[in-house]
């Protein structure tokens, strides 16, 4: 997770060692990470790969942001073109996603997975936000999102409609988080990497929505009853609020607000996500996002206002792109990823 100014990092838990941030002397100078202007955001730039961890290397970088390796000609692998904004999007019609590196960070360490279920039964969305202080988190987040999405869409063929559907989907979602954990740490130890990322996934099938999460990436639901948040952050501050040790208004302030207590990756306390089942009332809209968006629109009412800005008939990709732009206009201090899934009324 490329956190805000206070920094986002995993908290040590149950004696587990927290993923180390790496030697600050082996990371690029703060000034070299500032990309606040976007005049050249759409211009392709030539980047290379780090030979140690395959992380992206931009022109002028002295060290790899993923693993801290000092870069010289021998440490760089083949080059290719990358848009400087590191922005991507995917449009599947009723489900769509958009992601951008933001205005500050040199790379996008968010992972995004999106898929439609067989026979038009619904859709799957996954967002994983890599912890920027933990080397290798960008590739880990991408791999985790991909693995979870693949398992969910494949297993969907086995789901039976009826009273047991929600339980079946919930079990599959937990298995998907375990698959994401395996993907997140694959090969990391051999490379000396300690990746970590958040996880939030939503499965909309028929009139059933199942959400699962670890960390502080979020899921919101918009329907006739209004807009509400479906997830609870796994952070030091949020847990203190739930324990009555901190006023709710302080849950998103200070370092503890972005110190996650549950995650996927190295020293993962548990890959089993918390889950929630919601009965959908179409038409509805599900929004998944990393904290790059909710840092600027946390309250459900604030996010609802932004969701409504493109118009009631706006497509999921239009809404997803608009919400990314909302974060960029507000400062873009972090990578931002948004997935929108529409649940239309039955014909």
C-alpha positions in Angstrom: 0.0 0.0 0.0 1.5 3.3 -1.1 0.2 5.1 2.0 -0.5 8.7 2.5 1.9 11.1 4.2 1.8 9.3 7.5 2.8 6.0 5.7 1.0 2.7 5.7 2.6 -0.4 7.0 1.7 -3.7 8.6 1.7 -3.9 12.4 3.6 -6.7 14.1 1.1 -9.1 15.6 1.2 -12.3 17.7 5.0 -12.2 17.8 5.3 -12.2 14.0 8.0 -9.9 12.7 6.5 -7.1 10.6 7.7 -6.9 7.0 10.8 -4.6 7.2 10.7 -1.3 5.4 14.2 -1.8 4.1 17.2 0.4 4.6 16.1 4.0 3.9 19.5 4.7 2.5 18.7 2.2 -0.3 15.5 3.9 -1.4 15.4 6.9 -3.8 15.6 10.3 -2.3 12.2 11.8 -1.4 12.7 14.6 -3.9 13.2 12.0 -6.7 9.8 10.5 -5.9 7.8 13.7 -6.3 5.9 13.6 -9.6 3.3 16.2 -8.7 3.0 17.6 -12.3 1.2 15.5 -14.9 1.9 17.5 -18.1 3.8 14.4 -19.4 1.5 11.8 -17.8 0.4 10.4 -21.1 3.9 10.4 -22.7 5.4 6.9 -23.0 8.7 6.6 -21.1 11.3 3.9 -21.4 11.7 1.8 -18.3 13.8 -1.2 -17.4 13.5 -4.0 -15.0 15.6 -4.8 -11.9 17.5 -8.0 -12.5 17.0 -9.0 -8.9 13.3 -8.6 -8.4 11.9 -7.6 -11.9 10.6 -4.4 -10.4 10.1 -1.4 -12.8 13.1 1.0 -13.0 12.5 4.5 -14.4 15.2 6.7 -16.0 17.4 8.3 -13.4 16.6 5.8 -10.6 19.7 4.9 -8.6 18.0 2.2 -6.6 15.2 -0.3 -7.2 12.1 0.8 -5.3 11.0 -2.8 -4.9 14.1 -4.4 -3.4 16.7 -1.6 -2.8 19.3 -2.9 -5.2 21.8 -0.3 -6.3 21.3 0.1 -10.1 23.9 0.1 -12.8 23.9 -1.2 -16.3 24.4 -4.8 -15.0 21.5 -4.5 -12.6 19.0 -3.5 -15.3 17.2 -6.0 -17.5 15.4 -5.4 -20.9 13.5 -2.2 -21.5 10.0 -1.5 -22.6 7.6 1.4 -22.9 5.4 2.4 -20.0 3.0 5.3 -19.7 4.3 7.6 -17.0 1.0 7.7 -15.2 1.0 3.9 -14.8 -2.7 4.0 -15.4 -4.8 1.1 -16.5 -8.4 0.3 -16.9 -10.6 -2.7 -17.8 -14.2 -2.5 -19.0 -16.4 -5.7 -19.0 -19.7 -3.8 -19.3 -21.5 -4.4 -16.1 -18.2 -4.4 -14.2 -15.2 -2.2 -14.8 -12.1 -1.0 -13.0 -9.5 1.8 -13.2 -6.2 2.4 -11.5 -3.6 5.1 -11.5 -0.2 5.6 -9.7 -1.3 9.1 -8.5 0.7 12.3 -8.5 3.5 11.4 -6.0 4.6 7.8 -6.3 6.9 6.6 -9.0 5.0 3.3 -9.6 1.6 1.8 -9.1 1.7 -0.9 -6.5 -2.1 -1.6 -6.5 -3.4 -4.9 -7.9 -6.8 -5.2 -9.6 -8.8 -8.2 -10.7 -12.1 -8.3 -12.5 -14.2 -11.0 -14.0 -17.7 -12.0 -15.2 -19.3 -15.2 -13.9 -20.5 -17.9 -16.3 -23.9 -17.5 -18.0 -24.1 -13.8 -16.9 -24.8 -14.8 -13.3 -22.8 -11.9 -11.8 -19.3 -10.5 -11.4 -16.2 -10.6 -9.3 -13.9 -7.8 -8.3 -10.6 -7.8 -6.3 -8.4 -4.9 -5.1 -5.0 -5.5 -3.4 -3.0 -2.5 -2.3 0.7 -3.1 -2.0 2.6 -1.8 1.1 5.2 0.6 -0.4 7.6 0.1 2.6 7.7 -3.7 2.1 10.0 -4.6 -0.9 8.2 -6.6 -3.7 4.7 -5.5 -2.7 3.7 -4.2 -6.1 4.2 -7.5 -8.0 2.7 -9.3 -4.9 -0.5 -7.3 -5.0 -0.9 -7.9 -8.7 -0.3 -11.6 -8.4 -2.7 -11.8 -5.4 -5.5 -10.0 -7.2 -5.0 -12.2 -10.3 -5.0 -15.5 -8.3 -8.1 -14.6 -6.3 -10.0 -13.6 -9.4 -9.1 -16.7 -11.3 -10.2 -19.0 -8.5 -13.5 -17.2 -8.0 -14.5 -17.2 -11.6 -13.5 -20.8 -12.1 -15.3 -22.1 -9.0 -18.4 -20.2 -9.9 -19.4 -22.9 -12.3 -19.9 -25.2 -9.4 -22.2 -22.9 -7.3 -25.8 -24.1 -7.0 -28.6 -21.6 -6.7 -30.8 -21.8 -3.5 -30.5 -21.3 0.2 -26.9 -22.6 0.4 -25.5 -20.2 -2.2 -24.2 -17.5 0.2 -22.4 -20.1 2.3 -20.9 -21.7 -0.8 -19.7 -18.3 -2.2 -18.3 -17.3 1.2 -16.3 -20.6 1.4 -14.9 -20.0 -2.1 -14.0 -16.4 -1.2 -11.9 -17.6 1.7 -10.2 -20.1 -0.6 -9.5 -17.3 -3.0 -7.8 -15.3 -0.2 -5.6 -18.3 0.5 -4.7 -18.5 -3.2 -3.9 -14.8 -3.1 -1.6 -15.3 -0.1 0.2 -18.1 -2.0 0.6 -15.9 -5.0 1.8 -12.9 -3.0 4.7 -14.7 -1.4 5.7 -16.9 -4.4 9.4 -16.6 -4.9 9.7 -13.7 -2.5 11.9 -15.4 0.1 14.4 -16.5 -2.6 14.8 -12.9 -3.7 15.0 -11.5 -0.2 11.7 -9.7 -0.5 9.1 -9.2 2.2 5.9 -8.2 0.3 2.6 -7.3 1.9 -0.7 -6.1 0.6 -4.4 -5.6 1.5 -7.2 -7.6 0.1 -10.9 -6.8 -0.6 -13.1 -8.9 -2.9 -16.7 -8.8 -3.9 -18.8 -11.5 -5.6 -22.2 -10.4 -6.9 -24.2 -13.4 -8.0 -28.0 -13.1 -8.5 -29.4 -11.1 -5.6 -26.5 -12.1 -3.3 -23.4 -10.1 -2.6 -20.5 -11.6 -0.6 -17.6 -9.3 0.5 -14.3 -10.4 2.1 -11.3 -8.3 3.3 -8.0 -8.0 5.1 -6.5 -4.5 5.7 -8.0 -1.2 4.8 -9.1 -1.4 1.2 -12.9 -1.0 1.2 -16.3 -2.0 -0.3 -19.3 0.2 -0.6 -22.9 -0.5 -1.7 -25.2 1.9 -3.4 -28.9 1.1 -3.7 -32.3 2.5 -2.9 -31.5 2.6 0.8 -28.5 4.9 0.2 -24.8 4.3 0.3 -23.1 2.4 3.0 -19.7 0.9 3.7 -19.6 -2.9 4.0 -16.1 -3.3 5.3 -14.4 -2.4 8.6 -10.7 -1.3 8.4 -8.1 -3.7 9.9 -5.9 -0.9 11.3 -4.5 -0.1 14.7 -6.7 2.9 15.0 -9.9 1.2 13.8 -9.3 -1.6 16.3 -8.8 0.9 19.1 -12.2 2.5 18.1 -13.9 -0.9 18.2 -12.4 -1.5 21.6 -13.7 1.8 22.9 -10.1 3.1 23.4 -10.3 5.8 20.7 -13.1 8.2 19.6 -14.5 7.3 16.2 -13.6 10.7 14.8 -9.9 9.9 15.3 -10.0 6.6 13.4 -8.6 8.1 10.2 -6.0 10.4 11.8 -2.4 9.8 12.5 0.0 7.0 11.8 -2.2 4.3 13.5 -5.0 5.1 11.0 -2.9 3.5 8.2 -1.0 0.8 10.1 -2.8 -2.4 9.0 -3.2 -5.3 11.4 -4.2 -7.9 8.8 -2.7 -8.4 5.4 -1.5 -10.9 2.8 2.2 -11.5 2.2 5.2 -12.0 4.4 4.5 -12.6 8.1 0.8 -12.7 7.3 -1.1 -13.3 10.7 -3.9 -15.2 8.9 -5.0 -15.3 5.2 -8.6 -15.9 6.2 -10.6 -12.7 5.5 -13.6 -11.4 7.4 -16.7 -11.7 5.3 -20.1 -10.2 5.0 -23.2 -11.3 3.1 -25.7 -8.8 1.8 -29.0 -9.3 0.0 -29.0 -7.1 -3.1 -32.0 -4.9 -4.1 -31.4 -4.0 -7.7 -30.7 -1.7 -9.2 -27.5 -1.4 -7.1 -23.9 -0.6 -7.5 -20.9 -2.0 -5.7 -17.7 0.0 -5.4 -14.3 -1.4 -4.3 -11.4 0.9 -3.7 -7.9 1.3 -2.2 -7.3 4.0 0.3 -6.0 6.2 -2.5 -9.7 7.0 -3.1 -11.2 6.9 0.4 -8.5 9.1 1.8 -10.4 11.9 0.0 -14.0 10.5 0.3 -14.2 8.2 3.3 -17.8 8.8 4.5 -20.4 7.0 2.6 -22.3 10.2 1.9 -19.2 11.9 0.5 -18.5 9.0 -1.8 -22.1 8.8 -2.9 -22.0 12.4 -4.0 -19.0 11.7 -6.2 -20.6 8.5 -7.6 -23.6 10.5 -8.6 -21.7 13.2 -10.4 -21.4 11.4 -13.8 -25.2 10.9 -13.9 -27.6 8.2 -13.0 -27.1 6.4 -16.4 -23.3 6.5 -16.2 -21.6 3.2 -17.0 -19.4 1.4 -14.5 -16.2 2.4 -16.4 -17.3 6.0 -16.5 -17.9 6.0 -12.8 -14.6 4.2 -12.0 -12.6 6.6 -14.1 -14.4 9.6 -12.5 -13.6 8.4 -9.0 -10.0 8.0 -9.9 -10.0 11.5 -11.2 -11.7 12.7 -8.0 -8.6 11.4 -6.0 -6.2 12.9 -8.5 -7.8 16.3 -8.3 -7.8 16.1 -4.5 -4.0 15.6 -4.4 -3.3 12.1 -5.7 -0.9 11.4 -2.8 -1.3 7.6 -3.3 -1.9 5.0 -5.9 -5.7 4.8 -6.5 -7.8 1.8 -7.7 -11.5 1.7 -8.1 -13.8 -1.2 -9.3 -17.5 -0.7 -10.0 -20.0 -3.5 -10.4 -23.6 -2.8 -11.5 -26.5 -5.0 -10.5 -29.3 -4.0 -12.9 -33.0 -4.7 -12.4 -34.2 -7.9 -13.9 -35.8 -7.5 -17.4 
